[in-house]
Amino acid sequence: MRRITAILVTLLMMAGCSGDDGGERDPAPSDTTTPAEEAPGPTLGPLVSGTASVVDGTFVWTDYAYDDRGPDTEPGTRTDIDAAGGDATYGTGWRDEADIVQTQVGLDADGRVTVRVVLETLTDPSMPVVMVAFDTDADRGTGAIALGAAWAPGSDAAQGLGVDRLAVLRQDGGEFLTYDGGTFGPAEPLDVTVDADANTITAVLPLEPDGETWSAFAAAGTSEGEGSWFDGGVTLHDLGFVGSEPEYRWQDDIQADLLAGDGDVADALTEVDLGVLAEGGTELADATTPGFHTYLYESALELGEGVVPAEEDGLEYNGPYQPYLVWIPEDGPGEGEPMSVFLHGLTQNHVGSVLSPDGSYLGTGRPLSEERHLLEQYARDGLDFTPHSLTVWPLARGEGLGYRGIAEQDVLDVLADASDRFAPDPDRIILSGGSMGGIGAFRLGALYPDLFSVNAPLIGLATEDTASLLGNLWNLPVRQINGLLDPLIPADAAAGTTDQLDRLELDYQAWMLDQRGHEAGGFVYDCVFASLPEFERVAAPAEVRYTVDPAQFVSDPETGLELSYDGAYWVSGMVVADESDLGSVVARSSALDGSAFDAVHVDRRGGSGPDGGDLCGDNPAVTTDDTWRERAVERMPPAGLVTVGPVLHLQLTNLSAITVDVATAGLTDEGEIDVNANGAVEVTLTGLEPETVVTVGDEELVADADGTVTFTAPADETTATF
């Protein structure tokens, strides 16, 4: 069975859940709609980056993932993802062992302060050094101005850190220090628990507060040998309480400036109300306000953690906590509203736009891009295209993994997590993407056509192994946009994909813009984006076409990655007879409407001249001087259609087994199943009433208590009736 089954259940049985506000750093009122259940594993709360919550008496701050890049020491390098805000690196053989995912502060049974830091990666427990510091009088004018050589506020900062208690947590022994007389000391030994399985560093501090509100800082770094915060022996990578990071690169710009001595260190400070903790309260932040938010989910895959080079392009991000960006519309996420899944391009991440490999900007892969690039050189008519629905952008485990393997699983996991949080309409889930994301949209749409309402690949095409599966899009409308001048996606190759959509007579529209290149945005495009939320998923189509390619299956018990594809809609359980070839089904149910149509092939020119126009037709507001070729298949009801009885036709090629849900296919009280196969096939019928008698030739079979019957259909033709 495909792992997607669990996601379909999630989509169809969703319980609403909201998150936290990426711009609001204080806990929200306790009447938030976010459930307070603990997330799987050691984290608490709703896992939204840059937000604070209190969960059952524990203060929780969730950080940005993969932002462990230290101070910005090379100004002027912020022009692509690879040159992110910070410039710190790890030693040879080390991984991202100083990337904070969550910082928790609580009280134990004796009223002592407890701290727990959850890291993205902890493959070597001896490597990370974590600091948690408190300003117990909440007065930044007192206490330490700086933390030795590790971190000091810049000379233009209004005030220093002001901390007077400092806990240093590391495997080889922690220390607790008090600031007194202008210095920290003497150091008290501190028992520290480092759990490499849970990725946590935990300690109980010799502090017993009495309901005060303290200010707090947190940071993580790495050290070789006995280096400390004070002698420069710790390389600082990450701050624990920085929020409101802009939605581009790795969301570490504010942090990188702070660590370099620029800006106000108040941006790295949070307040902890110890009275609320003592009362065991819960106050969850709200991330359902309009705009961008960064969410995290905990993956079930066991990938060995760390950021490592990918086999093809870029890096792999193998930690258990994976980020994705969310856009919430002006009127909120809205339970039962449409949701779009947008796949990023090559060299990009979940918060990136489409860039060329050398880092120059070529076009926006995400509406409302805030990249600090020379946008004007390519953005001919603006960039501010507000998404027309709730939208999520997966990281896909890397910049260049092509939405295969762990990248494919990440998209499915983001879809499941976002569906659980926001409860969108499962019949209006939009699939889209730009560049590599457009290629990925073709692929994932062909593999999972029953998950989505419409597929909108931008500046992409169908690769060779996806082209053989395009018939799977029989019930999933396609809206394809390409540029004739595209230097990365050749126009003839993109047109070749359109040719195949046309030959297959799929429900598609495709535009090739004469003056556009590798661009996924422009006012002339926007009407297409605006139309996508109107599409509804075909849940029970009259005709199902599905091809299985065993070469694309993935089975890796060591990591837990299992990807296989065995059908869609009311067809499942497809098993290929000869795994060196493709297996396919064409299934038609006369009990459902829509299996017959007349295909009208459209091929016409369009333009946006002085009178205005966009890809959808006349529009006086858009005068971009664009011209384009539009191609489409319009499916029209056939003339003289004759309705027949409840008959199900199965045309099977290279299959040894298949399962058909006859009830969803429209056959209820009675029906006929005609099987035409090129080899013997085990056919399982589900959705029958228990004890229904199914006649196959001279044999009578009785449906079991689950309404299931299985029979073997030999090569050529077989008929089963009930």
C-alpha positions as CSV (number, residue, x, y, z in Angstrom):
1,M,0.0,0.0,0.0
2,R,1.2,3.5,-0.6
3,R,2.2,5.6,2.3
4,I,-0.1,8.2,0.9
5,T,-3.1,6.3,2.3
6,A,-2.4,7.7,5.7
7,I,-2.3,11.2,4.2
8,L,-5.7,10.7,2.5
9,V,-7.2,9.6,5.8
10,T,-5.7,12.8,7.3
11,L,-7.2,14.9,4.6
12,L,-10.6,13.3,4.9
13,M,-10.8,13.2,8.7
14,M,-9.0,16.4,9.6
15,A,-9.1,18.0,13.1
16,G,-8.5,21.7,13.1
17,C,-5.2,23.0,14.5
18,S,-3.6,26.5,14.3
19,G,-0.1,27.5,15.1
20,D,1.9,30.5,16.2
21,D,2.6,33.9,14.9
22,G,6.1,34.2,13.4
23,G,6.1,38.0,14.2
24,E,4.8,37.8,17.7
25,R,7.3,36.8,20.3
26,D,5.2,36.8,23.5
27,P,2.7,34.1,24.4
28,A,-0.8,34.7,23.1
29,P,-3.9,34.6,25.3
30,S,-4.8,31.1,26.5
31,D,-8.0,31.0,24.5
32,T,-6.1,30.2,21.3
33,T,-7.6,27.4,19.3
34,T,-4.2,25.6,19.1
35,P,-4.4,22.3,21.0
36,A,-1.8,22.0,23.8
37,E,-1.0,18.3,23.1
38,E,2.7,17.5,23.2
39,A,4.2,16.9,19.8
40,P,5.8,13.5,19.1
41,G,9.3,13.3,20.7
42,P,10.9,15.8,23.1
43,T,9.4,19.0,21.6
44,L,6.3,20.7,23.0
45,G,3.6,22.9,21.5
46,P,2.7,23.6,17.9
47,L,6.3,23.9,16.4
48,V,6.2,27.3,14.7
49,S,9.5,29.0,14.3
50,G,10.2,32.3,16.1
51,T,7.4,31.9,18.6
52,A,6.9,31.4,22.4
53,S,4.3,29.3,24.2
54,V,3.7,27.9,27.6
55,V,2.7,24.3,27.6
56,D,1.5,22.7,30.9
57,G,3.9,24.9,32.9
58,T,6.9,24.8,30.6
59,F,8.0,27.8,28.6
60,V,8.8,26.8,25.0
61,W,10.5,28.7,22.3
62,T,10.7,27.2,18.8
63,D,13.6,28.4,16.7
64,Y,14.2,28.3,12.9
65,A,15.7,25.1,11.5
66,Y,19.1,25.1,9.8
67,D,19.8,28.7,10.8
68,D,23.0,27.7,12.7
69,R,25.3,29.9,10.5
70,G,26.8,32.2,13.2
71,P,27.8,35.8,12.7
72,D,27.8,37.7,9.4
73,T,31.5,38.4,8.9
74,E,31.4,39.1,5.2
75,P,29.0,42.0,4.5
76,G,27.7,42.2,1.0
77,T,27.4,38.5,0.4
78,R,23.6,38.2,0.8
79,T,22.8,37.5,-2.8
80,D,21.9,33.9,-2.8
81,I,21.0,31.0,-0.5
82,D,24.5,29.6,-0.3
83,A,25.8,33.0,1.1
84,A,23.2,33.1,3.9
85,G,23.4,35.7,6.6
86,G,25.9,33.9,8.8
87,D,29.4,32.7,7.8
88,A,30.3,30.2,10.6
89,T,31.3,26.7,9.5
90,Y,31.7,23.3,11.2
91,G,35.0,21.4,11.4
92,T,35.8,18.6,9.0
93,G,33.5,15.6,9.6
94,W,31.2,17.6,11.9
95,R,27.5,18.2,11.2
96,D,25.1,20.9,12.2
97,E,25.4,20.0,15.9
98,A,24.6,23.5,17.2
99,D,21.3,24.1,15.5
100,I,18.6,24.8,18.2
101,V,15.1,23.7,17.4
102,Q,13.5,24.4,20.7
103,T,14.5,25.8,24.1
104,Q,12.4,24.9,27.1
105,V,12.4,26.3,30.6
106,G,10.3,24.8,33.5
107,L,10.3,24.0,37.2
108,D,10.9,20.6,38.8
109,A,8.9,19.2,41.7
110,D,11.2,21.2,44.1
111,G,10.7,24.5,42.3
112,R,14.1,24.5,40.7
113,V,14.6,25.9,37.2
114,T,15.0,23.2,34.5
115,V,16.3,23.8,31.0
116,R,16.1,21.6,28.0
117,V,17.4,22.4,24.5
118,V,16.3,20.3,21.6
119,L,18.9,20.2,18.7
120,E,18.3,19.4,15.0
121,T,21.3,17.1,15.0
122,L,23.2,15.3,17.8
123,T,25.3,12.6,16.2
124,D,28.3,13.5,18.4
125,P,27.2,14.3,22.0
126,S,30.7,15.7,22.8
127,M,30.5,18.5,20.2
128,P,27.7,21.0,21.2
129,V,28.1,23.6,23.9
130,V,24.8,25.2,24.9
131,M,24.4,28.4,27.0
132,V,21.2,29.5,28.8
133,A,21.5,32.8,30.6
134,F,19.0,34.8,32.8
135,D,18.5,38.4,33.8
136,T,16.8,37.7,37.1
137,D,16.1,41.3,37.9
138,A,14.8,42.1,34.3
139,D,17.2,45.1,34.3
140,R,19.6,45.2,31.4
141,G,21.5,48.0,33.1
142,T,22.8,45.5,35.6
143,G,24.5,42.2,35.1
144,A,27.0,41.2,32.4
145,I,27.3,43.4,29.3
146,A,28.8,40.6,27.2
147,L,29.6,36.8,27.3
148,G,33.3,37.0,27.1
149,A,34.9,36.4,23.6
150,A,31.9,34.3,22.5
151,W,29.4,37.1,22.1
152,A,29.1,40.8,22.8
153,P,26.6,43.4,21.7
154,G,27.9,46.0,19.3
155,S,29.0,49.5,20.4
156,D,25.8,51.0,19.0
157,A,23.6,48.8,21.2
158,A,21.5,50.8,23.6
159,Q,22.2,48.3,26.5
160,G,24.2,45.2,27.2
161,L,22.9,41.7,27.8
162,G,22.3,42.4,31.5
163,V,22.4,38.7,32.5
164,D,23.4,37.6,36.0
165,R,23.0,33.8,35.9
166,L,24.7,31.6,33.3
167,A,24.3,27.9,32.7
168,V,26.8,26.2,30.3
169,L,25.7,22.7,29.2
170,R,28.0,20.2,27.6
171,Q,28.6,16.5,27.8
172,D,31.8,16.6,29.7
173,G,30.4,18.6,32.5
174,G,28.2,21.7,32.9
175,E,28.8,24.8,34.8
176,F,26.6,27.3,36.6
177,L,28.0,30.8,37.1
178,T,26.7,33.9,38.9
179,Y,27.7,37.4,37.8
180,D,29.1,39.3,40.7
181,G,31.6,42.1,41.1
182,G,32.0,42.6,37.4
183,T,32.8,39.0,36.5
184,F,31.2,35.5,36.2
185,G,32.3,33.1,38.9
186,P,33.1,31.0,40.7
187,A,31.8,28.1,38.6
188,E,29.5,25.5,40.2
189,P,29.5,22.0,38.7
190,L,26.2,21.2,36.9
191,D,24.9,17.8,36.1
192,V,24.0,17.7,32.4
193,T,22.1,14.9,30.6
194,V,22.9,14.6,26.8
195,D,20.4,12.3,25.0
196,A,21.6,11.6,21.5
197,D,18.5,9.6,20.7
198,A,16.2,12.4,21.6
199,N,18.6,15.2,20.5
200,T,18.3,16.9,23.9
201,I,20.6,18.6,26.4
202,T,18.9,18.9,29.9
203,A,19.9,20.3,33.3
204,V,18.4,21.3,36.6
205,L,19.8,24.7,37.8
206,P,20.3,25.8,41.4
207,L,17.7,28.5,41.1
208,E,14.4,28.6,42.9
209,P,12.4,31.6,41.7
210,D,9.4,33.0,43.4
211,G,7.0,34.0,40.7
212,E,9.2,36.6,39.0
213,T,9.5,37.4,35.4
214,W,13.0,36.9,34.0
215,S,14.7,37.8,30.8
216,A,16.5,35.0,29.0
217,F,19.1,34.4,26.3
218,A,20.1,31.1,24.8
219,A,22.8,30.1,22.3
220,A,24.5,27.0,20.9
221,G,28.0,26.5,19.6
222,T,30.8,24.0,19.2
223,S,34.1,23.6,20.9
224,E,37.3,21.6,20.3
225,G,38.9,20.6,23.6
226,E,38.4,22.6,26.7
227,G,37.5,25.9,25.0
228,S,35.0,28.1,26.8
229,W,32.6,31.0,26.1
230,F,35.1,33.4,27.7
231,D,38.4,32.5,26.0
232,G,37.1,32.3,22.4
233,G,37.3,28.5,22.3
234,V,33.6,28.2,21.4
235,T,32.4,28.9,17.9
236,L,28.9,30.4,18.2
237,H,26.4,29.2,15.6
238,D,22.8,29.8,16.8
239,L,20.8,32.0,19.2
240,G,17.8,30.5,20.8
241,F,15.3,33.4,21.1
242,V,15.5,35.4,17.8
243,G,12.1,35.8,16.0
244,S,10.6,37.9,13.2
245,E,13.3,36.8,10.7
246,P,12.5,37.8,7.1
247,E,11.1,35.0,4.9
248,Y,14.2,34.4,2.7
249,R,17.4,32.4,2.6
250,W,17.7,30.5,6.0
251,Q,15.9,33.1,8.1
252,D,19.1,34.0,10.1
253,D,19.7,37.6,9.0
254,I,18.8,39.3,12.3
255,Q,20.7,36.6,14.2
256,A,23.8,36.9,12.0
257,D,23.9,40.7,12.5
258,L,23.5,40.3,16.3
259,L,26.3,37.8,16.5
260,A,28.5,40.1,14.5
261,G,27.8,42.9,17.0
262,D,25.2,44.8,15.0
263,G,21.7,45.7,16.1
264,D,20.0,45.6,19.5
265,V,20.5,42.4,21.5
266,A,17.0,42.8,22.8
267,D,16.0,41.0,19.6
268,A,17.6,37.9,21.1
269,L,15.9,38.2,24.4
270,T,12.7,36.7,25.6
271,E,10.8,37.0,28.9
272,V,9.8,34.0,31.0
273,D,7.0,34.4,33.5
274,L,7.9,32.0,36.3
275,G,4.6,32.6,38.0
276,V,2.7,31.1,35.0
277,L,5.1,28.2,35.0
278,A,4.5,27.6,38.7
279,E,0.8,27.5,38.1
280,G,1.2,24.9,35.4
281,G,-0.5,27.1,32.8
282,T,-0.8,26.9,29.1
283,E,-0.6,29.9,26.8
284,L,-0.1,29.1,23.2
285,A,1.0,31.6,20.6
286,D,-1.2,32.0,17.5
287,A,0.3,31.7,14.0
288,T,-2.9,32.1,12.0
289,T,-2.5,35.8,11.4
290,P,-2.2,36.9,7.8
291,G,1.2,36.6,6.2
292,F,4.2,34.2,6.3
293,H,5.0,31.8,9.1
294,T,7.5,29.0,9.3
295,Y,6.3,25.7,10.6
296,L,8.2,22.5,11.6
297,Y,7.1,18.9,11.7
298,E,8.9,15.9,13.2
299,S,9.7,13.3,10.5
300,A,9.5,9.6,11.1
301,L,12.5,8.9,8.8
302,E,15.8,7.8,10.3
303,L,18.3,9.5,8.0
304,G,21.3,9.8,10.2
305,E,20.8,13.5,10.7
306,G,23.1,16.3,9.7
307,V,23.5,18.5,6.6
308,V,25.4,16.5,4.1
309,P,26.2,16.9,0.3
310,A,23.6,15.5,-2.0
311,E,24.5,13.1,-4.8
312,E,23.2,15.4,-7.4
313,D,22.9,19.1,-6.4
314,G,23.1,21.1,-3.2
315,L,22.8,19.5,0.2
316,E,20.5,17.1,2.1
317,Y,18.9,18.3,5.3
318,N,18.5,15.1,7.3
319,G,17.4,16.3,10.7
320,P,14.2,15.1,12.3
321,Y,12.6,18.6,12.4
322,Q,11.8,19.8,8.9
323,P,10.6,23.3,8.1
324,Y,8.0,24.6,5.6
325,L,6.8,28.0,4.9
326,V,3.1,29.0,5.2
327,W,1.2,31.9,3.7
328,I,-2.1,32.7,5.4
329,P,-4.6,34.9,3.5
330,E,-5.9,38.1,4.8
331,D,-9.1,36.5,6.1
332,G,-7.2,33.7,7.9
333,P,-6.6,30.1,7.0
334,G,-10.3,29.2,7.2
335,E,-11.3,25.6,7.8
336,G,-12.6,24.0,4.6
337,E,-10.8,26.5,2.4
338,P,-8.5,25.6,-0.5
339,M,-4.8,25.1,0.1
340,S,-1.9,25.2,-2.4
341,V,1.3,23.1,-2.2
342,F,4.1,25.0,-4.0
343,L,7.4,23.2,-4.9
344,H,10.6,25.3,-5.0
345,G,13.2,25.4,-7.8
346,L,16.7,24.1,-8.1
347,T,19.2,25.8,-5.7
348,Q,16.2,27.0,-3.6
349,N,14.6,26.1,-0.3
350,H,11.2,26.5,1.3
351,V,11.6,30.3,1.6
352,G,13.5,30.8,-1.7
353,S,12.7,32.2,-5.1
354,V,13.9,30.8,-8.4
355,L,17.6,31.7,-9.1
356,S,20.0,30.5,-11.7
357,P,22.9,28.3,-10.5
358,D,25.2,31.3,-10.4
359,G,22.9,33.1,-8.0
360,S,21.5,35.6,-10.4
361,Y,17.7,36.2,-10.3
362,L,15.6,34.8,-13.1
363,G,12.1,35.0,-11.9
364,T,9.9,34.6,-8.8
365,G,9.1,31.0,-7.8
366,R,7.1,32.4,-4.9
367,P,4.7,35.3,-4.8
368,L,5.6,38.2,-2.5
369,S,9.3,37.4,-2.8
370,E,11.5,39.5,-0.5
371,E,14.9,38.4,-1.9
372,R,17.5,41.2,-1.8
373,H,18.6,40.7,-5.4
374,L,18.6,43.0,-8.4
375,L,15.0,42.1,-9.0
376,E,14.4,45.0,-11.3
377,Q,16.7,43.5,-14.0
378,Y,14.2,40.7,-14.5
379,A,11.0,41.6,-12.8
380,R,9.5,43.4,-15.8
381,D,6.1,44.1,-14.2
382,G,6.4,43.7,-10.5
383,L,6.6,40.9,-7.9
384,D,3.8,41.4,-5.4
385,F,1.5,38.6,-6.3
386,T,-0.4,37.8,-3.2
387,P,-1.2,34.0,-3.1
388,H,-4.9,33.4,-3.7
389,S,-5.2,30.7,-1.1
390,L,-3.5,29.2,2.0
391,T,-0.1,28.1,0.6
392,V,2.7,25.9,1.9
393,W,6.2,25.6,0.6
394,P,8.1,22.4,1.6
395,L,11.9,22.4,1.9
396,A,11.9,18.9,0.2
397,R,15.0,17.9,2.2
398,G,17.3,19.9,-0.1
399,E,17.9,22.4,-2.9
400,G,18.2,19.9,-5.7
401,L,16.7,16.5,-4.8
402,G,14.1,16.6,-7.6
403,Y,11.1,15.7,-5.5
404,R,12.2,12.0,-5.4
405,G,12.9,9.8,-2.5
406,I,13.2,11.7,0.8
407,A,12.2,14.9,-1.0
408,E,9.0,13.3,-2.2
409,Q,8.3,12.0,1.3
410,D,8.8,15.5,2.7
411,V,6.1,17.0,0.4
412,L,3.7,14.3,1.5
413,D,4.6,14.9,5.2
414,V,4.1,18.7,4.8
415,L,0.8,18.1,3.1
416,A,-0.3,15.8,6.0
417,D,1.0,18.2,8.7
418,A,-0.5,21.3,7.2
419,S,-3.8,19.5,6.6
420,D,-3.9,18.5,10.2
421,R,-3.2,22.0,11.4
422,F,-5.5,24.0,9.1
423,A,-8.2,21.5,8.0
424,P,-8.4,22.7,4.4
425,D,-10.9,21.4,2.0
426,P,-9.5,18.0,0.9
427,D,-11.2,18.4,-2.5
428,R,-9.4,21.7,-3.2
429,I,-5.7,20.9,-2.7
430,I,-3.7,22.7,-5.4
431,L,-0.3,21.3,-6.6
432,S,2.1,23.8,-8.2
433,G,5.8,24.6,-8.5
434,G,8.4,26.6,-10.4
435,S,11.4,25.3,-12.4
436,M,12.5,22.1,-10.7
437,G,9.3,22.5,-8.8
438,G,7.4,22.6,-12.1
439,I,9.1,19.3,-13.0
440,G,8.2,18.0,-9.6
441,A,4.6,19.0,-10.0
442,F,4.3,17.0,-13.1
443,R,5.9,14.0,-11.4
444,L,3.9,14.1,-8.1
445,G,0.7,14.9,-9.9
446,A,1.2,11.8,-12.0
447,L,2.0,9.6,-9.0
448,Y,-0.8,11.0,-6.7
449,P,-3.5,12.4,-9.0
450,D,-6.2,11.6,-6.5
451,L,-4.8,13.9,-3.9
452,F,-5.1,17.2,-5.8
453,S,-7.7,19.3,-7.5
454,V,-5.5,20.9,-10.1
455,N,-1.9,20.7,-11.2
456,A,-0.1,23.9,-12.2
457,P,3.5,23.3,-13.3
458,L,5.3,26.6,-14.0
459,I,8.5,26.8,-16.2
460,G,8.8,23.0,-16.0
461,L,8.3,19.9,-18.0
462,A,7.7,16.1,-17.7
463,T,11.0,14.2,-17.6
464,E,11.3,10.9,-19.5
465,D,10.2,8.7,-16.6
466,T,7.3,11.0,-15.8
467,A,6.2,11.3,-19.4
468,S,5.3,7.6,-19.4
469,L,2.9,8.3,-16.5
470,L,1.2,11.4,-17.8
471,G,-1.9,9.4,-18.6
472,N,-2.4,9.2,-14.8
473,L,-3.5,12.8,-15.0
474,W,-6.7,11.8,-16.7
475,N,-8.8,13.3,-14.0
476,L,-6.4,16.0,-12.8
477,P,-6.6,19.2,-14.8
478,V,-3.2,20.7,-15.8
479,R,-2.4,24.3,-16.2
480,Q,1.2,24.6,-17.7
481,I,3.1,27.9,-18.2
482,N,6.5,28.3,-19.9
483,G,8.6,31.0,-21.6
484,L,10.0,30.7,-25.1
485,L,13.2,32.4,-24.0
486,D,13.8,30.2,-21.0
487,P,17.6,29.4,-20.7
488,L,17.0,26.5,-18.3
489,I,13.9,24.8,-19.6
490,P,14.2,24.6,-23.4
491,A,11.0,25.7,-25.1
492,D,11.0,22.7,-27.5
493,A,11.2,20.3,-24.5
494,A,8.4,22.0,-22.7
495,A,6.3,22.0,-25.9
496,G,7.0,18.3,-26.2
497,T,5.3,17.8,-22.8
498,T,2.4,19.8,-24.1
499,D,2.3,17.7,-27.2
500,Q,1.8,14.6,-25.1
501,L,-0.9,16.2,-22.9
502,D,-2.6,17.0,-26.2
503,R,-2.2,13.5,-27.7
504,L,-3.6,12.0,-24.5
505,E,-6.5,14.4,-24.6
506,L,-6.1,15.3,-21.0
507,D,-7.9,18.3,-19.5
508,Y,-5.1,20.9,-19.9
509,Q,-4.3,24.4,-20.8
510,A,-0.7,25.4,-21.7
511,W,0.7,28.8,-22.5
512,M,4.1,29.5,-24.1
513,L,5.0,33.2,-23.7
514,D,7.1,34.6,-26.5
515,Q,9.0,37.3,-24.5
516,R,9.3,35.5,-21.2
517,G,12.2,33.4,-19.9
518,H,12.6,31.4,-16.7
519,E,9.8,33.4,-15.0
520,A,7.0,32.1,-12.9
521,G,5.4,35.4,-12.1
522,G,4.0,38.4,-13.9
523,F,0.6,40.2,-14.0
524,V,-0.2,38.4,-17.2
525,Y,0.0,35.1,-15.3
526,D,-2.0,36.1,-12.2
527,C,-5.5,35.2,-13.5
528,V,-4.4,31.6,-13.9
529,F,-3.2,31.5,-10.3
530,A,-6.5,33.2,-9.2
531,S,-8.5,30.4,-10.9
532,L,-6.8,27.5,-9.2
533,P,-8.8,27.6,-5.9
534,E,-12.0,27.1,-7.9
535,F,-11.0,23.6,-9.0
536,E,-12.5,20.6,-7.1
537,R,-10.9,17.2,-6.8
538,V,-12.6,14.4,-8.7
539,A,-13.1,11.9,-5.9
540,A,-15.0,9.2,-7.9
541,P,-14.3,9.6,-11.6
542,A,-16.1,7.5,-14.2
543,E,-12.8,6.5,-15.7
544,V,-9.5,5.8,-14.0
545,R,-6.3,5.5,-15.9
546,Y,-3.2,4.6,-13.9
547,T,0.2,3.3,-14.9
548,V,2.7,1.9,-12.4
549,D,6.5,2.0,-12.9
550,P,8.2,-0.3,-10.4
551,A,11.5,1.3,-11.2
552,Q,10.4,4.4,-9.2
553,F,9.5,2.4,-6.0
554,V,11.7,3.0,-3.0
555,S,12.1,0.6,-0.1
556,D,14.7,1.4,2.6
557,P,13.8,-0.4,5.9
558,E,16.9,1.2,7.5
559,T,15.6,4.7,7.1
560,G,11.9,3.9,7.0
561,L,11.4,5.3,3.6
562,E,8.8,3.3,1.7
563,L,7.4,4.7,-1.6
564,S,5.3,2.7,-4.0
565,Y,2.4,3.5,-6.2
566,D,-0.5,1.0,-6.7
567,G,-3.4,2.9,-8.1
568,A,-5.7,5.9,-7.6
569,Y,-9.3,6.8,-6.8
570,W,-11.3,3.5,-6.7
571,V,-8.4,1.4,-8.1
572,S,-5.6,0.1,-5.8
573,G,-3.5,-2.9,-5.1
574,M,-2.0,-2.9,-8.6
575,V,0.9,-5.4,-8.7
576,V,3.1,-5.5,-11.9
577,A,3.6,-8.9,-13.3
578,D,6.9,-8.2,-15.1
579,E,8.8,-5.6,-13.0
580,S,11.0,-4.7,-15.9
581,D,8.1,-3.1,-17.6
582,L,5.1,-0.8,-16.8
583,G,1.8,-2.1,-15.6
584,S,-1.4,-0.2,-16.3
585,V,-5.2,-0.1,-16.0
586,V,-8.0,1.7,-17.9
587,A,-11.1,1.3,-15.8
588,R,-14.5,2.7,-16.9
589,S,-17.7,2.6,-14.9
590,S,-20.9,3.2,-16.8
591,A,-22.6,3.8,-13.4
592,L,-20.9,7.2,-13.1
593,D,-21.2,10.2,-15.3
594,G,-18.4,11.6,-17.4
595,S,-16.5,8.7,-18.9
596,A,-17.4,9.8,-22.5
597,F,-16.6,13.2,-24.0
598,D,-15.7,14.9,-27.3
599,A,-12.2,16.4,-27.2
600,V,-11.9,19.8,-28.8
601,H,-8.2,20.7,-29.4
602,V,-7.5,24.4,-29.1
603,D,-4.4,26.1,-30.6
604,R,-4.5,29.9,-30.7
605,R,-2.6,33.1,-30.2
606,G,-3.1,35.7,-27.5
607,G,-1.6,39.0,-26.4
608,S,-1.6,41.8,-23.9
609,G,-1.4,44.9,-26.0
610,P,-2.7,48.4,-25.6
611,D,-6.3,47.2,-24.9
612,G,-5.1,44.9,-22.2
613,G,-5.3,41.2,-21.7
614,D,-3.9,38.3,-19.7
615,L,-3.7,34.5,-20.2
616,C,-7.4,34.2,-19.4
617,G,-8.7,36.8,-21.9
618,D,-9.4,40.5,-22.1
619,N,-8.2,42.5,-19.1
620,P,-7.8,46.2,-19.5
621,A,-5.7,46.3,-16.3
622,V,-2.8,44.3,-17.8
623,T,-1.0,45.9,-20.7
624,T,2.4,44.1,-20.6
625,D,2.9,43.7,-24.4
626,D,3.2,40.0,-23.9
627,T,2.2,37.6,-26.7
628,W,1.8,33.8,-26.4
629,R,0.6,30.6,-27.9
630,E,-2.2,28.9,-26.0
631,R,-3.0,25.2,-26.4
632,A,-5.7,23.2,-24.7
633,V,-8.1,20.3,-24.8
634,E,-11.7,21.2,-23.9
635,R,-13.8,18.2,-23.0
636,M,-17.4,18.6,-24.3
637,P,-20.3,16.3,-23.6
638,P,-20.8,13.9,-26.6
639,A,-23.9,14.0,-28.7
640,G,-26.3,11.1,-28.6
641,L,-24.8,9.4,-25.5
642,V,-26.6,6.2,-24.6
643,T,-26.8,5.2,-20.9
644,V,-26.2,1.5,-20.2
645,G,-26.5,-0.5,-17.0
646,P,-24.0,-0.7,-14.2
647,V,-21.0,-2.2,-16.0
648,L,-17.3,-1.9,-15.0
649,H,-14.8,-2.4,-17.8
650,L,-11.2,-3.2,-16.8
651,Q,-8.4,-3.1,-19.4
652,L,-5.3,-4.5,-17.7
653,T,-1.8,-4.7,-19.0
654,N,1.1,-6.4,-17.3
655,L,-0.6,-6.8,-13.9
656,S,-0.8,-9.8,-11.6
657,A,-3.2,-8.3,-9.1
658,I,-5.6,-5.4,-8.8
659,T,-8.3,-4.2,-6.3
660,V,-11.4,-2.3,-7.3
661,D,-13.8,-0.6,-4.9
662,V,-17.1,-1.3,-6.8
663,A,-19.2,0.8,-4.4
664,T,-17.1,4.0,-5.1
665,A,-17.2,3.1,-8.8
666,G,-21.0,3.4,-8.6
667,L,-22.0,-0.3,-8.6
668,T,-24.1,-1.0,-5.5
669,D,-27.0,-3.5,-5.7
670,E,-26.0,-5.2,-8.9
671,G,-23.3,-4.9,-11.6
672,E,-21.1,-6.5,-14.1
673,I,-17.3,-6.4,-14.2
674,D,-15.7,-7.1,-17.6
675,V,-12.0,-7.9,-17.4
676,N,-9.7,-7.8,-20.4
677,A,-6.1,-8.7,-19.5
678,N,-2.9,-9.8,-21.3
679,G,-2.2,-12.3,-18.5
680,A,-3.7,-13.9,-15.5
681,V,-4.7,-11.4,-12.8
682,E,-6.0,-11.8,-9.3
683,V,-8.9,-9.4,-9.1
684,T,-10.2,-8.3,-5.7
685,L,-13.6,-6.5,-5.4
686,T,-14.3,-4.5,-2.3
687,G,-17.3,-2.4,-1.3
688,L,-19.8,-5.2,-1.8
689,E,-22.5,-6.0,0.7
690,P,-21.5,-9.0,2.9
691,E,-22.7,-12.3,1.5
692,T,-23.2,-10.9,-2.0
693,V,-22.9,-13.7,-4.5
694,V,-20.5,-13.0,-7.4
695,T,-20.7,-15.2,-10.4
696,V,-17.5,-15.8,-12.4
697,G,-18.0,-18.2,-15.2
698,D,-19.5,-21.4,-13.6
699,E,-18.2,-20.4,-10.1
700,E,-20.2,-18.6,-7.4
701,L,-18.2,-16.7,-4.8
702,V,-19.7,-15.1,-1.6
703,A,-18.4,-11.8,-0.3
704,D,-17.0,-12.0,3.2
705,A,-18.0,-9.9,6.2
706,D,-15.9,-7.0,4.9
707,G,-17.7,-7.1,1.5
708,T,-14.7,-8.5,-0.3
709,V,-14.4,-11.2,-3.1
710,T,-11.2,-12.3,-4.9
711,F,-11.1,-14.3,-8.2
712,T,-8.5,-15.0,-10.8
713,A,-9.2,-13.7,-14.3
714,P,-7.2,-15.5,-17.0
715,A,-5.7,-13.8,-20.0
716,D,-8.2,-12.4,-22.5
717,E,-11.7,-11.7,-21.3
718,T,-13.6,-12.6,-18.1
719,T,-16.9,-11.4,-16.8
720,A,-18.1,-11.3,-13.2
721,T,-21.6,-10.4,-12.2
722,F,-23.4,-9.8,-8.9
